[in-house]
Amino acid sequence: MSYKPTEEQLIEWGKPIAEMLNGFTKDDIEPLFERFVLPIYVFASRRPNEDGKWKIVNRETGEEYTGDMATIAIDKI
């Protein structure tokens, strides 16, 4: 599948998200990102037997965020 959203679609989808997060700080957003966004992105960006485009690493520990970690996190949602 080679679907790529247009710039207009990205703006349409992203604007409500940006407005919803307006006023929050890094300390507010980071736990939400780690708990919900990161696992969904990693899981959704994978293809069978192939990782996603980006390598995600925890800066504090140096540990790479793997697809298995994302699967476990999604199961907890």
PyMOL commands that place a pseudoatom at each C-alpha (Angstrom):
pseudoatom trace, name=CA, resn=MET, resi=1, chain=A, elem=C, hetatm=0, pos=[0.000, 0.000, 0.000]
pseudoatom trace, name=CA, resn=SER, resi=2, chain=A, elem=C, hetatm=0, pos=[1.421, 3.371, -0.961]
pseudoatom trace, name=CA, resn=TYR, resi=3, chain=A, elem=C, hetatm=0, pos=[-1.138, 5.766, 0.506]
pseudoatom trace, name=CA, resn=LYS, resi=4, chain=A, elem=C, hetatm=0, pos=[0.224, 9.203, 1.343]
pseudoatom trace, name=CA, resn=PRO, resi=5, chain=A, elem=C, hetatm=0, pos=[-2.045, 11.850, 2.873]
pseudoatom trace, name=CA, resn=THR, resi=6, chain=A, elem=C, hetatm=0, pos=[-2.137, 15.247, 1.248]
pseudoatom trace, name=CA, resn=GLU, resi=7, chain=A, elem=C, hetatm=0, pos=[-0.970, 18.386, 3.064]
pseudoatom trace, name=CA, resn=GLU, resi=8, chain=A, elem=C, hetatm=0, pos=[-4.608, 19.495, 3.308]
pseudoatom trace, name=CA, resn=GLN, resi=9, chain=A, elem=C, hetatm=0, pos=[-5.595, 16.219, 4.988]
pseudoatom trace, name=CA, resn=LEU, resi=10, chain=A, elem=C, hetatm=0, pos=[-2.712, 16.495, 7.460]
pseudoatom trace, name=CA, resn=ILE, resi=11, chain=A, elem=C, hetatm=0, pos=[-3.792, 20.015, 8.381]
pseudoatom trace, name=CA, resn=GLU, resi=12, chain=A, elem=C, hetatm=0, pos=[-7.431, 18.935, 8.727]
pseudoatom trace, name=CA, resn=TRP, resi=13, chain=A, elem=C, hetatm=0, pos=[-6.544, 15.982, 10.993]
pseudoatom trace, name=CA, resn=GLY, resi=14, chain=A, elem=C, hetatm=0, pos=[-3.792, 17.732, 12.923]
pseudoatom trace, name=CA, resn=LYS, resi=15, chain=A, elem=C, hetatm=0, pos=[-5.508, 21.025, 13.702]
pseudoatom trace, name=CA, resn=PRO, resi=16, chain=A, elem=C, hetatm=0, pos=[-7.966, 19.607, 16.284]
pseudoatom trace, name=CA, resn=ILE, resi=17, chain=A, elem=C, hetatm=0, pos=[-5.134, 17.692, 17.942]
pseudoatom trace, name=CA, resn=ALA, resi=18, chain=A, elem=C, hetatm=0, pos=[-2.924, 20.775, 18.126]
pseudoatom trace, name=CA, resn=GLU, resi=19, chain=A, elem=C, hetatm=0, pos=[-5.791, 22.856, 19.522]
pseudoatom trace, name=CA, resn=MET, resi=20, chain=A, elem=C, hetatm=0, pos=[-6.565, 20.200, 22.120]
pseudoatom trace, name=CA, resn=LEU, resi=21, chain=A, elem=C, hetatm=0, pos=[-2.938, 20.163, 23.332]
pseudoatom trace, name=CA, resn=ASN, resi=22, chain=A, elem=C, hetatm=0, pos=[-2.552, 23.944, 23.368]
pseudoatom trace, name=CA, resn=GLY, resi=23, chain=A, elem=C, hetatm=0, pos=[-1.534, 25.137, 26.834]
pseudoatom trace, name=CA, resn=PHE, resi=24, chain=A, elem=C, hetatm=0, pos=[-0.164, 21.822, 28.078]
pseudoatom trace, name=CA, resn=THR, resi=25, chain=A, elem=C, hetatm=0, pos=[3.480, 21.503, 29.072]
pseudoatom trace, name=CA, resn=LYS, resi=26, chain=A, elem=C, hetatm=0, pos=[6.044, 18.833, 28.243]
pseudoatom trace, name=CA, resn=ASP, resi=27, chain=A, elem=C, hetatm=0, pos=[5.375, 17.262, 31.648]
pseudoatom trace, name=CA, resn=ASP, resi=28, chain=A, elem=C, hetatm=0, pos=[1.680, 16.995, 30.786]
pseudoatom trace, name=CA, resn=ILE, resi=29, chain=A, elem=C, hetatm=0, pos=[2.108, 15.651, 27.265]
pseudoatom trace, name=CA, resn=GLU, resi=30, chain=A, elem=C, hetatm=0, pos=[5.061, 13.290, 27.661]
pseudoatom trace, name=CA, resn=PRO, resi=31, chain=A, elem=C, hetatm=0, pos=[3.197, 10.608, 29.692]
pseudoatom trace, name=CA, resn=LEU, resi=32, chain=A, elem=C, hetatm=0, pos=[0.285, 10.711, 27.241]
pseudoatom trace, name=CA, resn=PHE, resi=33, chain=A, elem=C, hetatm=0, pos=[2.667, 10.407, 24.306]
pseudoatom trace, name=CA, resn=GLU, resi=34, chain=A, elem=C, hetatm=0, pos=[4.543, 7.478, 25.857]
pseudoatom trace, name=CA, resn=ARG, resi=35, chain=A, elem=C, hetatm=0, pos=[1.355, 5.679, 26.856]
pseudoatom trace, name=CA, resn=PHE, resi=36, chain=A, elem=C, hetatm=0, pos=[-0.791, 6.152, 23.757]
pseudoatom trace, name=CA, resn=VAL, resi=37, chain=A, elem=C, hetatm=0, pos=[0.903, 7.756, 20.741]
pseudoatom trace, name=CA, resn=LEU, resi=38, chain=A, elem=C, hetatm=0, pos=[4.251, 5.983, 20.723]
pseudoatom trace, name=CA, resn=PRO, resi=39, chain=A, elem=C, hetatm=0, pos=[2.920, 2.400, 20.864]
pseudoatom trace, name=CA, resn=ILE, resi=40, chain=A, elem=C, hetatm=0, pos=[0.288, 3.084, 18.223]
pseudoatom trace, name=CA, resn=TYR, resi=41, chain=A, elem=C, hetatm=0, pos=[2.849, 4.728, 15.910]
pseudoatom trace, name=CA, resn=VAL, resi=42, chain=A, elem=C, hetatm=0, pos=[5.392, 1.929, 16.269]
pseudoatom trace, name=CA, resn=PHE, resi=43, chain=A, elem=C, hetatm=0, pos=[2.779, -0.776, 15.826]
pseudoatom trace, name=CA, resn=ALA, resi=44, chain=A, elem=C, hetatm=0, pos=[1.050, 0.915, 12.875]
pseudoatom trace, name=CA, resn=SER, resi=45, chain=A, elem=C, hetatm=0, pos=[4.283, 1.795, 11.066]
pseudoatom trace, name=CA, resn=ARG, resi=46, chain=A, elem=C, hetatm=0, pos=[5.524, -1.794, 10.931]
pseudoatom trace, name=CA, resn=ARG, resi=47, chain=A, elem=C, hetatm=0, pos=[5.080, -4.172, 8.078]
pseudoatom trace, name=CA, resn=PRO, resi=48, chain=A, elem=C, hetatm=0, pos=[5.370, -7.904, 8.553]
pseudoatom trace, name=CA, resn=ASN, resi=49, chain=A, elem=C, hetatm=0, pos=[9.022, -8.714, 9.267]
pseudoatom trace, name=CA, resn=GLU, resi=50, chain=A, elem=C, hetatm=0, pos=[10.019, -5.070, 8.771]
pseudoatom trace, name=CA, resn=ASP, resi=51, chain=A, elem=C, hetatm=0, pos=[10.384, -2.215, 11.248]
pseudoatom trace, name=CA, resn=GLY, resi=52, chain=A, elem=C, hetatm=0, pos=[9.140, 1.318, 10.716]
pseudoatom trace, name=CA, resn=LYS, resi=53, chain=A, elem=C, hetatm=0, pos=[10.935, 4.249, 9.166]
pseudoatom trace, name=CA, resn=TRP, resi=54, chain=A, elem=C, hetatm=0, pos=[12.175, 5.752, 12.449]
pseudoatom trace, name=CA, resn=LYS, resi=55, chain=A, elem=C, hetatm=0, pos=[14.282, 4.233, 15.210]
pseudoatom trace, name=CA, resn=ILE, resi=56, chain=A, elem=C, hetatm=0, pos=[12.896, 5.325, 18.565]
pseudoatom trace, name=CA, resn=VAL, resi=57, chain=A, elem=C, hetatm=0, pos=[15.323, 5.305, 21.508]
pseudoatom trace, name=CA, resn=ASN, resi=58, chain=A, elem=C, hetatm=0, pos=[14.791, 6.222, 25.141]
pseudoatom trace, name=CA, resn=ARG, resi=59, chain=A, elem=C, hetatm=0, pos=[17.296, 9.020, 25.784]
pseudoatom trace, name=CA, resn=GLU, resi=60, chain=A, elem=C, hetatm=0, pos=[17.580, 8.197, 29.478]
pseudoatom trace, name=CA, resn=THR, resi=61, chain=A, elem=C, hetatm=0, pos=[18.359, 4.494, 29.093]
pseudoatom trace, name=CA, resn=GLY, resi=62, chain=A, elem=C, hetatm=0, pos=[19.526, 4.201, 25.475]
pseudoatom trace, name=CA, resn=GLU, resi=63, chain=A, elem=C, hetatm=0, pos=[17.039, 1.343, 25.015]
pseudoatom trace, name=CA, resn=GLU, resi=64, chain=A, elem=C, hetatm=0, pos=[15.371, 1.062, 21.615]
pseudoatom trace, name=CA, resn=TYR, resi=65, chain=A, elem=C, hetatm=0, pos=[11.562, 1.031, 21.595]
pseudoatom trace, name=CA, resn=THR, resi=66, chain=A, elem=C, hetatm=0, pos=[10.692, -2.176, 19.754]
pseudoatom trace, name=CA, resn=GLY, resi=67, chain=A, elem=C, hetatm=0, pos=[7.564, -3.442, 18.077]
pseudoatom trace, name=CA, resn=ASP, resi=68, chain=A, elem=C, hetatm=0, pos=[7.181, -6.024, 20.827]
pseudoatom trace, name=CA, resn=MET, resi=69, chain=A, elem=C, hetatm=0, pos=[7.138, -3.249, 23.423]
pseudoatom trace, name=CA, resn=ALA, resi=70, chain=A, elem=C, hetatm=0, pos=[4.490, -1.433, 21.393]
pseudoatom trace, name=CA, resn=THR, resi=71, chain=A, elem=C, hetatm=0, pos=[2.350, -4.562, 21.142]
pseudoatom trace, name=CA, resn=ILE, resi=72, chain=A, elem=C, hetatm=0, pos=[2.463, -5.028, 24.914]
pseudoatom trace, name=CA, resn=ALA, resi=73, chain=A, elem=C, hetatm=0, pos=[1.573, -1.357, 25.487]
pseudoatom trace, name=CA, resn=ILE, resi=74, chain=A, elem=C, hetatm=0, pos=[-1.355, -1.511, 23.047]
pseudoatom trace, name=CA, resn=ASP, resi=75, chain=A, elem=C, hetatm=0, pos=[-2.706, -4.609, 24.761]
pseudoatom trace, name=CA, resn=LYS, resi=76, chain=A, elem=C, hetatm=0, pos=[-2.865, -2.568, 27.991]
pseudoatom trace, name=CA, resn=ILE, resi=77, chain=A, elem=C, hetatm=0, pos=[-4.976, 0.205, 26.397]
for i in range(1, 77): cmd.bond("trace and resi %d" % i, "trace and resi %d" % (i + 1))
show_as sticks, trace
zoom trace
